[in-house]
């Protein structure tokens, strides 16, 4: 048996600029971090090698891998021509909550299968292969940030170049500032899950019309990077607020009256800035709030807190058992 874990991510600024319709014309960038919440994938030879068993939110037992209903499993296993295995996927959070779950799963699955087949691929190659599966093969209307965040791990500034290449640069900051940043970030679960595809499709259609907004969001991501490097966390919090006010203009479904009210309540009760994570519509709200005001914020919001910390490893193998099969 082989088991991998692949982290989910928080995106602070620049989301939307990782869509090809924008970065191929203007270039894009995001500031994001991976967190200590994971998708775990295990692989094991199936007892009856004529069948393949997949366990996720559903169970699938097939004698022909082309029959697999799960689109990502189908694409990856058929490309690898891998059958006669049992693969199980479990996660610390549900899908559709804005932490990059689909791409985290794809990166983790590719990594797990590579290990099973005795193949090595760099983190950059894993990320790019995940992009090819989701964007090119399956036609998902998503960008590239989640795949790179999941593969590399850490607090990074990720740049999307016009030629389609991607560069990942760790944020260099004082250790004390890094720890304070973690302490000053709090996250709450809104209770809603949603598919981001309809929102992202609208964003793609609006790309030309909203290109100036996306350019401003990229500028904000650059400014956030400098704020962290200069140990200016209050400035970081204010920029988080600016970014949210820009992001919510990109598509109609990004926010709603419930989210708007929660955000306003948070800003009145100690938060300096915040945002809804992911494409919008539901999932998790993230706020920058000094520790002495966080209890006031929690009481006012009346939402479920979601504790987390930063992680630095990206996708990794956590267990390798004996290889007893031929």
Phi, psi and omega in degrees: 000143173235136178233132175241157170231140183226128189280151167277173187224159170244128177256124183272321185198152175096356180302136185105330177283353178270004175279137183304326182297338177261306189291336178292339177261322191239344191078150182220172178199151175222153170249123184209166174221147169277156183232167184276048170232133198227159164256125180254132178231129177242149178225144188204144175299133178281142185304316176262101188292354176281349184238159173236130182245127178241132180236116175219229174289345173232171171246136175231127174239115185230150173260359179219116186293344175289346180274355184299131182279324182294118191297319182286315174306313182302311183296312186289316182291323179289324176297321179278350185052047184251125178216177181073027181233163172245124180237131180238134177239126173228158184214156179282343180224158174285160173290163176074027182244008171088014180250019175079034190296319182297314181287326175299316177299315183297314178300314180297320180295315178299316180298316181297314182292321176302315180297317180299323181271002179073028181251144176250134171225140179295165178297323177297319179292320176301316180297315182292323177296321177297320176299318180297317180298308188284315188272310186278312185281316185262352174069026178291138184276052186244171177260197187253353189295321187294321181296318181287323177297317181292320183288314187276322187070165177096176177266111191226154166256117186249126182248135180252112186274159184298332181276005178094350178284161184227137175239140183241119182238117177298145176282126179263115183211164180294141180304323180295321179293320178301315180292319178298319179302314179300316181295331186269359177257130178230146185230145181227142179270125182284342182093355182251139168243153183202158170276131181279350191300318183294323178292317180293324176298319177295321178299319180297318179295328182272004191302313181295316181296326184257015184299326179292324178293316179296324176296320176297322180293325175294319177298319177298320178298319176297317181293322176297317178303313180294322179300318179293318180295332180262011177061029181261080184285328176296320176296322177300314180298319179294322179292327176300319178294316178301317181297320179295317180297329175284315185300320186292352177269354187285328182204156188291332186267004184295318179237177176203171184303325180293316179293318179300318180293318179297319180296315179298318178300316180298318181293335178274353185230040168111342180286139175268339180184170180183186178190159168274129184280148180084197185290334179127176175091340182170192179098236187243140170259132179247136178227148169263119185209130178298144185307323183291347180251001186290326178294319176301319179296315181297317180296318183291321185284325182058037176244162180288118176292150179231093182293147180200167169218168179288154173228160190236355192266333187072197182296135185209157177271130180249346179202136172227117178270180178296141177267101185253006181257163179278000000 
